[in-house]
Amino acid sequence: MGDWFVASVNPLVHFLEAVGILVILGGFVYATVVYLLHLGRWTTHQLYLNYRRRSVRGLILGLEFLVAADIIKTVAVEYTMESVIMLAIIIVIRTFLVFALHLEIEGRFPWTSDDEDESERS
């Protein structure tokens, strides 16, 4: 691809990576602020669960931005077999991580709805 194309895509990739990092950090800051605001009002267990849920949601959303940046970079900038293999490995690791985090904070598989969980409990 032309140098002009690579030069125009690189800032987009860096922007998406920066947004991903900011979302992750913002999620942890937001979770911490909520945690501190509810100290003394909620039990320690409620605080912990709420903090973990909020921070993990920020982490999952941030990872989505980072995956998008990796995909764009691999397809538009560094289209080699080595970069495609590295992208595949990164996506598999991040997919497993997001799946595990979702299962941990929601207590259910991502493809099941809350309605299905309610009917199983009845």
Long-range contacts (C-beta under 8 A, 24 or more apart in sequence): 1-76, 1-77, 1-79, 5-76, 6-76, 6-77, 9-72, 9-73, 9-76, 9-77, 10-77, 12-72, 13-69, 13-72, 13-73, 13-77, 14-69, 16-65, 16-66, 16-68, 16-69, 16-72, 17-65, 17-66, 17-69, 19-65, 20-62, 20-63, 20-64, 20-65, 20-66, 20-69, 21-62, 21-66, 22-62, 23-58, 23-61, 23-62, 23-65, 24-58, 24-59, 24-61, 24-62, 24-63, 26-58, 27-54, 27-55, 27-56, 27-57, 27-58, 27-59, 27-61, 27-62, 28-55, 28-58, 28-59, 30-54, 30-58, 31-55, 31-58, 52-104, 52-105, 53-105, 56-101, 56-104, 56-105, 57-105, 59-101, 60-98, 60-101, 60-102, 63-94, 63-97, 63-98, 66-94, 67-91, 67-94
